[in-house]
Amino acid sequence: MYMKKLFLLISFFSIVANAQTARGVKIGYIDMEYILEKVPDYADAMNQLEQKAQKWKQEIEIKRNEITALKDNLKTERVLLTKELIEEREEEIAYLDKELLDYQEKRFGPKGDLIIQKSVLVKPIQDQIFTIIQDVAEQRKYDFVFDRASDLTMLFADKKHNISDFVVRKLTSAQKREEMSKKQLKALEAKEALEESVADNPAVEERQRILDEKKAAREKVIAERQKAIEDKKAAAAEKRKKLIEERDAKKNGTVIEKESTEEINDLFPEDTEKKEETNKSEETTGEKKLTPEETRQKAIDDRNKKIEERKKALEEKKKKIAEEREAAKKAKEQKTETEKKE
């Protein structure tokens, strides 16, 4: 086998050497296994085939266990059986063994169902790939296109001659074409033409790569700026919401939390400066003057305190009346029992 491959390689390079004397030879190669892995239809076909193979393996395992059980029973009961019965059981086991081997060959043999169904499932995909490879070879004017996954051993191959990714893109676009409108098809063809020109010219390819990198960097900066703007908007909205809540709290006479007050001061530095000036003047005179808000808050607190005191007094009065009623009831019951005894 090795000598055969070596002969093919020598023959190939002889052809290439002869061709190069006349003109330049353009060679490309693909990796069929890599391409098939990128095709969704191939993965689906392999999954279906794997499910069938697992089912067949389970059937084989069940048959093998049945034969093993028959052999164990024969080994245990051999001393109790006649010669004719032993021969009969051995013939049955031999028949089942042969039947199992035939079934394995039928399912997993070189010409078995697994190979046949794999060919049936994969062949349409391979035919489509071969057609695309021929189209690519004609477009790019390749003299030879080899499969790296085939029996022909490739000791070295420069990646720039690998057209596998290009074939995958062609295959994917061919599958999408069926669902595209005329406008979309025209845009796709223009894109493919651009990719063709880039692939055929290394300088253009390098320039396109630089442009793509700059575009990606520019889009990243724009996205970061947009995020910063959105964060600022969200923070401003949150501060406005808290400001409204603090103002409502003041109107309703509830307590203002320290943290919210600090945030309001951040939003209204002028008011904070006025308040600081007032505090300084109070420190100078030695007396603290209440602001209108503090005066109103003090009045509300006093009123709430009085209401609480009234509620407490009312509860005590109700409790006292209930105790007096209970005492009167007990006294009446004692008097009634005394009268009955007399």
Secondary structure, 3 states (H helix, E strand, C coil): CHHHHHHHHHHHHHHHHHHHHHCCCCEEEECHHHHHHCCHHHHHHHHHHHHHHHHHHHHHHHHHHHHHHHHHHHHHHHHHCCHHHHHHHHHHHHHHHHHHHHHHHHHHCCCCHHHHHHHHHHHHHHHHHHHHHHHHHHHHCCCEEEECCCCCCCCCCCHHHECHHHHHHHHHHHHHHCCCCHHHHHHHHHHHHHHHHHHHCHHHHHHHHHHHHHHHHHHHHHHHHHHHHHHHHHHHHHHHHHHHHHHHHHHHCCCCCHHHHHHHHHHCHHHHHHHHHHHHHHHHHCCCCCCHHHHHHHHHHHHHHHHHHHHHHHHHHHHHHHHHHHHHHHHHHHHHHHHHHC
